[in-house]
Amino acid sequence: MAFTRKKIIINPYQIRLAMSLFIYIIVYSIILGFIIFYPLYQDLNYATGLEEQTRISATVLYLHKRVWIGLFVAAALAAVHAIFSSHKVVGPVYRFEIALKDLIAGNYSSRVRIRKDDEFKEMEGFLNELSAALELKRNRDAQSFEDTKNRLETVQAMLDAEGARYPEDVKLHIRSIITGLNSRGFRK
C-alpha cells in the first residue's frame, strides 16, 4: 500500500511561498515588459511616417495581447508548482513536529514514517532512533525504580521485624541499593 498524504496544503508556508513566487514572477515580467516595450515606444515616438507608426503600433498591440497573458499564466503555474514541490519538504517537517510533540508528551513508542520520495528521509531514522532510545531508557528507569522500591521494602520489613541484626543487615542492604543505583547511572 502506497503511503500518500490526504492534504496538498499542509502548512500556510506553502501558500506564502506560492504567493511570493507569483509576485516575483509578476515583478520580473513587468521588468521584462519594460525591456521589450520601451524601445518600441521610443521607435514609435521617432517614427517619421504614418506607415512606420502603424507597423510599430500593430507590433506593440500584438505583443501586449500575447506577452502579458503568457507571463501571467507562467506566474500562476509557477505558484502551483511551488505548492506541489514544497509538499515534499513541508510534509516531513509536519510529521517531525508531531513526533517531537509526542516525545515531549512522553509517548516514546510513536515512530515517524514519511514517503520515500520526501526530503529529509535521513531525519526519519534519527527521530525513530531517538524515540527508541528514550523508550528503552524509560523502561530501564521503571525497572530500576521497581528494583529499588522492592529492596527498600525489604529494608523496611527488616526494620519492622523483631530480632533483626539491625545495623549490619540494614547497612548491607542499603549498600546494595546504593551500588545498584550507581551502576544504573543515578549519580549526583
Sequence and secondary structure as in RCSB ss.txt:
>XXXX:A:sequence
MAFTRKKIIINPYQIRLAMSLFIYIIVYSIILGFIIFYPLYQDLNYATGLEEQTRISATVLYLHKRVWIGLFVAA
ALAAVHAIFSSHKVVGPVYRFEIALKDLIAGNYSSRVRIRKDDEFKEMEGFLNELSAALELKRNRDAQSFEDTKN
RLETVQAMLDAEGARYPEDVKLHIRSIITGLNSRGFRK
>XXXX:A:secstr
     S S  SHHHHHHHHHHHHHHHHHHHHHHHHHHHHHHHHHHH  SHHHHHHHHHHHHHHHHHHHHHHHHHH
HHHHHHHHHHHHHHHHHHHHHHHHHHHHHTT TT      TTSS HHHHHHHHHHHHHHHHHHHHHHHHHHHHHH
HHHHHHHHHHSTT  HHHHHHHHHHHHHHHHHHTT   
